[in-house]
Amino acid sequence: MTTTTRSSAKERGNSTNEGAPPASKAGAGSKHKVEEGTKSPEPKRPKKSDEKEQKTIEETIGGSEQTKQEQQAEQQEQQEEIAKDSEKEDVAKAEKETATGDAEEPREDAKDIPSSILEKGIIYFFFRGRVGIDRPSDVDEIARSYIILRPIAKDAKLGSGPIGDAGNSRVCVVPKKVLPKTGKDRWISFVEKTGASFSELKDEFLKSNDYETKTAGTRHSPAATPVAEGVYAITSTGKDSHLAYILTLPDKLGEVQKEIGLKEKGSFIISTRNPQYEPPKNARIPKGPEYPKELLEEFRSLRWAPTQPRHLDYVNTQFLLVGESSGIAKALEQQKKDQKEGKNEPAEELEQLEEEDAQRMQDLDDDDAARIFADLQADAGHYPKLPTTF
């Protein structure tokens, strides 16, 4: 161990004097002398004021405590940041779930759904007043009526909360202002927008609009006014297709709803026009639907064909609404095949959907219009109230 210590000391000495001229060897017991021509060792450097001074034990302990407090404060700040980020993620997740339709829930008895129901979902009825008329006082002051269809999956049921935005809403225009009431009423309507998100509905359909004209100057197109909300089903009875609905809002039909042609439970025979034939002169639109070849072939030589839900997924699809004074009974007849297979009755299916929707809408708000606009993710304060009287 003594040899090792000396060796280390010798190495340190060699390292310190590296580059210095070698000193002459002295005999045993003689004093070391500085040879001529060698430099005297440099004097010890004075301590600079900016160098780190040695701290006392008390100062060191105090510094450690201060450092510990700073570390704790930093850790707490980091934890708060993590909590904030987590909260933001939870909010974003909730918004995403709402946006994709969290009111839709899977059903356990999906196998019992009747085949005659081709599509089901939520239906909204709106109208828009004529230019410059925000609050129509009668039907004559209405420019057009609208039907908005928001489909849901056939094997789904409605839970709580807003329906959510699946980006699959359709806006259908009824130029006649009112809905057909009997078989004598045959209105040609058309699809104005398909695959619409709720934000598109707010920006392009619901809100009012001011525009300039060369002859009349600034014109005002009023915001869309809600009239009713409910559930619907597009059904097939073999020969015909039907659009059946049951209203959820308002709870009781008012003068406005009756004048528009709405019923608590109603239906229409619905047929799609073959765009390969010329439309009636009083129902021309600038451009027809862009159907794919296979869809056009399904019409064969028919001018009108029973409406399939996929027909309504094309802008400018024209369809005929024929009133049914008998209500929804014919539209919701059970087919023999479904009866043999023990499927649910179509009427029971739609009534169950109406009950689910009624419960869902009650949880949204106390005001009918606010409920509808909450469903469409819009601020009800920016739009007209749901009227029951003119």
LOKOL-773870 format. One record per residue (C-alpha): residue in three letters; y, z, x. Coordinates in Angstrom, 1 decimal. Example, Ala and Ser with C-alpha at 12.3 -4.5 7.8 and 13.67 -1.06 7.14 Angstrom:
2
   type       yy       zz       xx
    ALA     -4.5      7.8     12.3
    SER     -1.1      7.1     13.7
END
This chain:
390
   type       yy       zz       xx
    MET      0.0      0.0      0.0
    THR      2.4      0.7      3.0
    THR      1.8     -2.7      4.4
    THR      2.6     -4.4      1.1
    THR      5.9     -2.5      0.8
    ARG      6.9     -3.5      4.2
    SER      5.9     -7.1      3.6
    SER      8.0     -7.1      0.5
    ALA     11.0     -5.6      2.3
    LYS     10.6     -8.2      5.1
    GLU     10.5    -11.0      2.6
    ARG     13.6     -9.7      0.9
    GLY     15.3     -9.5      4.2
    ASN     14.4    -13.0      5.1
    SER     15.6    -14.2      1.8
    THR     19.0    -12.4      2.2
    ASN     19.6    -13.8      5.7
    GLU     18.4    -17.3      4.9
    GLY     20.6    -19.7      6.8
    ALA     22.1    -17.1      9.1
    PRO     21.6    -17.4     13.0
    PRO     18.6    -15.3     14.2
    ALA     19.4    -12.0     15.9
    SER     18.0    -11.2     19.4
    LYS     15.1     -8.9     19.7
    ALA     15.9     -5.4     21.1
    GLY     13.5     -3.1     23.0
    ALA     11.9     -0.2     21.5
    GLY     14.3      2.7     20.8
    SER     17.3      0.6     21.7
    LYS     20.2      0.0     19.3
    HIS     20.7     -3.4     17.6
    LYS     23.7     -5.2     18.9
    VAL     25.6     -8.1     17.3
    GLU     25.3    -11.1     19.5
    GLU     28.3    -13.0     20.5
    GLY     29.0    -16.0     18.2
    THR     27.4    -14.5     15.2
    LYS     29.4    -13.6     12.1
    SER     30.1    -10.1     11.1
    PRO     28.5     -9.2      7.7
    GLU     30.8     -9.8      4.8
    PRO     32.5     -6.8      3.4
    LYS     31.2     -5.5      0.0
    ARG     32.9     -7.4     -2.9
    PRO     35.2     -5.2     -4.9
    LYS     34.3     -4.8     -8.5
    LYS     36.2     -7.2    -10.8
    SER     37.8     -5.9    -13.9
    ASP     36.0     -8.4    -16.1
    GLU     32.5     -7.6    -15.0
    LYS     30.3     -5.6    -17.3
    GLU     30.7     -1.9    -16.6
    GLN     27.9      0.5    -16.7
    LYS     27.8      2.4    -20.0
    THR     27.1      6.0    -20.5
    ILE     24.0      7.2    -22.4
    GLU     26.3      8.2    -25.4
    GLU     27.8      4.7    -25.4
    THR     24.5      3.0    -25.1
    ILE     23.1      5.0    -28.1
    GLY     26.2      4.3    -30.1
    GLY     25.9      0.6    -29.3
    SER     22.3      0.5    -30.3
    GLU     23.2      2.2    -33.7
    GLN     26.0     -0.4    -34.2
    THR     23.6     -3.3    -33.4
    LYS     21.0     -1.9    -35.8
    GLN     23.6     -1.7    -38.6
    GLU     24.7     -5.3    -37.8
    GLN     21.1     -6.4    -37.9
    GLN     20.5     -4.7    -41.3
    ALA     23.7     -6.2    -42.7
    GLU     22.6     -9.6    -41.5
    GLN     19.1     -9.2    -43.0
    GLN     20.6     -8.1    -46.3
    GLU     22.9    -11.1    -46.3
    GLN     19.9    -13.4    -45.6
    GLN     17.9    -11.8    -48.5
    GLU     20.8    -12.3    -50.8
    GLU     21.0    -16.0    -49.8
    ILE     17.3    -16.4    -50.4
    ALA     17.7    -14.8    -53.8
    LYS     20.5    -17.1    -54.7
    ASP     18.5    -20.2    -53.6
    SER     15.5    -18.9    -55.6
    GLU     17.7    -18.5    -58.7
    LYS     19.1    -22.0    -58.3
    GLU     15.6    -23.4    -58.0
    ASP     14.6    -21.5    -61.2
    VAL     17.6    -22.9    -63.1
    ALA     16.9    -26.4    -61.8
    LYS     13.2    -26.0    -62.9
    ALA     14.2    -24.8    -66.3
    GLU     16.7    -27.7    -66.7
    LYS     14.0    -30.2    -65.6
    GLU     11.5    -28.8    -68.1
    THR     14.0    -29.1    -70.9
    ALA     14.9    -32.6    -69.8
    THR     11.3    -33.8    -69.9
    GLY     10.6    -32.3    -73.4
    ASP      9.4    -28.7    -73.2
    ALA      9.1    -28.5    -77.0
    GLU      6.1    -30.7    -76.9
    GLU      2.8    -28.8    -76.5
    PRO     -0.8    -30.1    -76.4
    ARG     -3.0    -29.6    -79.4
    GLU     -6.5    -28.3    -79.4
    ASP     -7.6    -30.5    -82.4
    ALA     -6.3    -33.8    -81.1
    LYS     -9.6    -35.5    -82.0
    ASP     -8.9    -34.9    -85.7
    ILE     -5.6    -36.9    -85.8
    PRO     -6.0    -39.8    -88.3
    SER     -6.0    -43.3    -86.8
    SER     -3.6    -44.5    -89.5
    ILE     -0.8    -42.6    -87.7
    LEU      0.5    -45.1    -85.2
    GLU      3.4    -43.0    -84.0
    LYS      5.1    -39.7    -84.8
    GLY      8.3    -37.9    -83.7
    ILE     11.8    -36.7    -84.6
    ILE     14.1    -38.8    -86.7
    TYR     17.9    -38.5    -86.9
    PHE     20.2    -40.2    -89.4
    PHE     23.9    -40.9    -88.5
    PHE     26.7    -43.1    -89.8
    ARG     30.0    -44.2    -88.3
    GLY     33.2    -44.6    -90.3
    ARG     35.2    -47.8    -90.3
    VAL     37.8    -48.4    -87.6
    GLY     40.4    -45.6    -87.8
    ILE     38.5    -43.5    -90.3
    ASP     37.1    -40.4    -88.7
    ARG     36.1    -38.7    -92.0
    PRO     34.9    -41.2    -94.6
    SER     35.6    -40.1    -98.2
    ASP     33.0    -42.4    -99.7
    VAL     30.3    -44.9    -98.8
    ASP     32.7    -47.8    -98.7
    GLU     34.5    -46.2    -95.7
    ILE     31.3    -46.2    -93.7
    ALA     30.9    -49.1    -91.2
    ARG     27.2    -48.7    -90.5
    SER     24.3    -46.3    -90.7
    TYR     21.9    -45.6    -87.9
    ILE     18.4    -44.3    -87.4
    ILE     17.4    -42.7    -84.1
    LEU     13.7    -42.4    -83.4
    ARG     12.6    -39.9    -80.7
    PRO      8.7    -40.4    -80.4
    ILE      6.5    -37.6    -79.3
    ALA      2.8    -37.9    -78.1
    LYS      0.3    -38.3    -81.0
    ASP     -1.8    -35.4    -79.6
    ALA      1.2    -33.0    -79.3
    LYS      2.7    -30.3    -81.5
    LEU      6.2    -28.8    -81.5
    GLY      6.9    -25.5    -79.9
    SER     10.2    -23.7    -79.5
    GLY     13.5    -25.0    -78.0
    PRO     15.2    -28.4    -77.9
    ILE     13.0    -31.4    -78.0
    GLY     13.9    -32.4    -74.5
    ASP     14.9    -35.8    -73.1
    ALA     11.9    -38.1    -72.4
    GLY     14.2    -41.2    -72.1
    ASN     12.3    -42.9    -75.0
    SER     14.8    -42.8    -77.9
    ARG     15.6    -45.9    -80.0
    VAL     18.8    -46.6    -81.9
    CYS     18.2    -48.7    -85.0
    VAL     21.1    -50.2    -87.0
    VAL     21.2    -50.4    -90.8
    PRO     24.1    -52.9    -91.5
    LYS     23.9    -52.3    -95.3
    LYS     25.3    -48.7    -94.7
    VAL     22.8    -47.2    -97.1
    LEU     19.0    -47.0    -97.0
    PRO     16.8    -48.9    -99.5
    LYS     15.8    -46.8   -102.4
    THR     13.4    -49.0   -104.4
    GLY     11.2    -52.0   -103.9
    LYS     14.1    -54.2   -105.0
    ASP     16.1    -53.1   -102.0
    ARG     15.1    -55.1    -98.9
    TRP     17.4    -54.5    -95.9
    ILE     17.1    -56.3    -92.6
    SER     17.9    -53.9    -89.7
    PHE     17.6    -54.3    -86.0
    VAL     17.0    -52.3    -82.8
    GLU     20.2    -51.8    -80.8
    LYS     19.0    -49.7    -77.9
    THR     15.5    -48.7    -76.6
    GLY     14.3    -46.3    -73.9
    ALA     17.6    -44.4    -74.2
    SER     18.2    -41.1    -72.6
    PHE     20.3    -38.4    -74.3
    SER     23.0    -38.9    -71.8
    GLU     23.1    -42.6    -72.7
    LEU     23.3    -41.7    -76.4
    LYS     26.2    -39.4    -75.7
    ASP     28.1    -41.9    -73.6
    GLU     27.4    -45.1    -75.4
    PHE     26.6    -44.2    -79.0
    LEU     27.7    -40.7    -80.2
    LYS     31.3    -40.5    -78.9
    SER     34.4    -42.1    -80.3
    ASN     36.0    -45.1    -78.5
    ASP     39.5    -46.5    -78.3
    TYR     39.9    -50.2    -77.4
    GLU     42.6    -52.8    -77.1
    THR     42.8    -55.9    -79.3
    LYS     45.2    -58.9    -78.9
    THR     46.3    -58.9    -82.5
    ALA     46.2    -55.2    -83.7
    GLY     46.7    -53.4    -80.4
    THR     44.8    -50.1    -79.9
    ARG     41.9    -49.6    -82.3
    HIS     40.0    -46.4    -82.8
    SER     36.2    -46.4    -83.4
    PRO     35.3    -42.9    -84.7
    ALA     32.4    -40.8    -83.3
    ALA     29.0    -40.9    -85.0
    THR     28.5    -38.4    -87.8
    PRO     25.2    -36.7    -88.3
    VAL     23.7    -36.9    -91.8
    ALA     20.2    -35.5    -91.5
    GLU     17.3    -34.7    -89.1
    GLY     13.6    -34.5    -89.7
    VAL     10.1    -35.7    -88.6
    TYR      8.6    -39.2    -89.1
    ALA      5.4    -41.1    -88.8
    ILE      4.8    -44.9    -88.6
    THR      1.5    -45.4    -90.4
    SER     -0.8    -48.3    -91.2
    THR     -2.5    -48.7    -94.5
    GLY     -4.3    -51.8    -93.5
    LYS     -2.1    -54.4    -95.1
    ASP      1.3    -52.8    -94.5
    SER      3.0    -50.5    -92.1
    HIS      5.2    -47.7    -93.4
    LEU      8.0    -45.5    -91.9
    ALA      7.6    -42.1    -93.6
    TYR      9.8    -39.1    -93.1
    ILE     10.3    -35.5    -94.2
    LEU     13.8    -34.0    -93.7
    THR     14.3    -30.7    -91.9
    LEU     18.2    -30.6    -92.0
    PRO     20.1    -30.0    -94.2
    ASP     18.1    -27.5    -96.1
    LYS     19.3    -28.9    -99.4
    LEU     20.4    -32.5   -100.0
    GLY     24.1    -32.9   -100.6
    GLU     26.2    -35.7   -102.1
    VAL     26.5    -37.5    -98.8
    GLN     22.7    -37.5    -98.2
    LYS     22.0    -38.8   -101.7
    GLU     24.6    -41.5   -101.5
    ILE     23.2    -42.7    -98.2
    GLY     19.8    -43.0    -99.9
    LEU     18.0    -40.1    -98.2
    LYS     15.3    -38.0    -99.9
    GLU     13.6    -34.8    -98.9
    LYS     10.5    -36.9    -98.4
    GLY     10.8    -40.6    -98.3
    SER      9.3    -43.8    -96.9
    PHE      9.8    -47.5    -96.4
    ILE      7.5    -50.5    -96.0
    ILE      8.5    -51.8    -92.5
    SER      7.8    -55.3    -91.3
    THR      8.8    -57.1    -88.0
    ARG     10.4    -60.6    -88.1
    ASN      8.7    -63.2    -86.0
    PRO     11.5    -64.4    -83.6
    GLN      9.9    -67.8    -83.3
    TYR     11.3    -68.6    -86.8
    GLU     15.0    -68.9    -87.6
    PRO     16.4    -65.7    -89.1
    PRO     18.1    -65.6    -92.6
    LYS     21.7    -66.9    -92.5
    ASN     23.1    -63.5    -93.5
    ALA     21.1    -61.6    -90.8
    ARG     21.7    -63.6    -87.6
    ILE     22.2    -61.8    -84.3
    PRO     23.4    -63.3    -81.0
    LYS     20.1    -63.0    -79.2
    GLY     16.5    -62.4    -80.2
    PRO     14.0    -59.9    -78.7
    GLU     12.4    -60.9    -75.4
    TYR      8.8    -60.4    -76.4
    PRO      6.0    -61.1    -73.9
    LYS      3.7    -64.0    -74.7
    GLU      0.7    -61.9    -75.8
    LEU      3.0    -60.1    -78.3
    LEU      4.3    -63.3    -79.7
    GLU      0.7    -64.6    -80.2
    GLU     -0.1    -61.6    -82.4
    PHE      2.3    -62.9    -85.0
    ARG      0.3    -66.1    -85.3
    SER      2.0    -68.2    -88.0
    LEU      3.4    -65.2    -89.9
    ARG      7.1    -65.0    -90.4
    TRP      6.8    -61.2    -90.9
    ALA      4.1    -58.9    -89.6
    PRO      3.4    -55.2    -90.2
    THR      5.5    -53.3    -87.7
    GLN      3.8    -51.8    -84.6
    PRO      5.6    -49.1    -82.6
    ARG      5.7    -51.4    -79.6
    HIS      7.8    -53.9    -81.6
    LEU     10.6    -51.3    -81.7
    ASP     10.6    -51.0    -77.9
    TYR     12.5    -54.3    -77.6
    VAL     16.2    -54.6    -78.1
    ASN     17.2    -57.0    -81.0
    THR     13.9    -56.6    -82.8
    GLN     14.6    -57.3    -86.4
    PHE     12.7    -55.4    -89.0
    LEU     12.7    -55.3    -92.8
    LEU     13.0    -52.0    -94.7
    VAL     11.7    -52.1    -98.2
    GLY     12.3    -49.0   -100.4
    GLU      9.4    -47.1   -101.9
    SER     10.4    -45.2   -105.1
    SER      7.0    -43.5   -105.2
    GLY      7.9    -41.3   -102.2
    ILE      5.5    -40.9    -99.2
    ALA      2.2    -40.8   -101.1
    LYS      1.3    -44.4   -100.4
    ALA      2.5    -44.3    -96.8
    LEU      0.3    -41.3    -96.1
    GLU     -2.9    -42.4    -97.9
    GLN     -6.0    -41.4    -96.0
    GLN     -8.1    -44.4    -94.8
    LYS    -11.8    -44.5    -95.7
    LYS    -12.8    -44.7    -92.0
    ASP    -10.9    -41.5    -91.2
    GLN    -12.3    -39.8    -94.2
    LYS    -15.9    -40.5    -93.1
    GLU    -15.2    -39.2    -89.6
    GLY    -13.7    -36.0    -91.0
    LYS    -10.1    -36.7    -89.6
    ASN     -7.1    -34.8    -90.9
    GLU     -5.2    -36.3    -93.8
    PRO     -1.9    -38.0    -92.8
    ALA      0.1    -36.1    -95.3
    GLU     -1.1    -32.8    -93.8
    GLU     -0.3    -34.0    -90.3
    LEU      3.3    -34.8    -91.2
    GLU      3.8    -31.7    -93.2
    GLN      2.5    -29.6    -90.3
    LEU      4.9    -31.4    -88.0
    GLU      7.8    -30.7    -90.4
    GLU      6.9    -26.9    -90.5
    GLU      6.9    -26.8    -86.7
    ASP     10.2    -28.7    -86.5
    ALA     11.9    -26.4    -89.1
    GLN     10.9    -23.3    -87.1
    ARG     12.1    -25.0    -83.9
    MET     15.5    -25.9    -85.4
    GLN     16.1    -22.4    -86.8
    ASP     15.9    -21.0    -83.3
    LEU     18.6    -23.4    -82.0
    ASP     21.7    -22.4    -83.9
    ASP     23.0    -21.3    -87.3
    ASP     25.0    -24.5    -87.9
    ASP     23.1    -27.7    -88.9
    ALA     25.2    -30.1    -86.8
    ALA     25.1    -27.7    -83.8
    ARG     21.3    -27.7    -84.0
    ILE     21.1    -31.5    -84.0
    PHE     23.5    -31.9    -81.1
    ALA     21.7    -29.1    -79.2
    ASP     18.6    -31.1    -79.6
    LEU     20.4    -34.2    -78.2
    GLN     21.8    -32.1    -75.3
    ALA     25.4    -32.6    -76.5
    ASP     28.3    -30.2    -77.3
    ALA     28.7    -30.1    -81.0
    GLY     32.4    -29.2    -80.6
    HIS     33.1    -32.8    -79.6
    TYR     31.5    -34.4    -82.7
    PRO     31.9    -34.2    -86.5
    LYS     30.1    -31.6    -88.6
    LEU     27.2    -32.6    -90.7
    PRO     28.8    -33.3    -94.1
    THR     27.1    -32.7    -97.5
    THR     30.1    -33.8    -99.7
    PHE     32.6    -36.6    -99.3
END
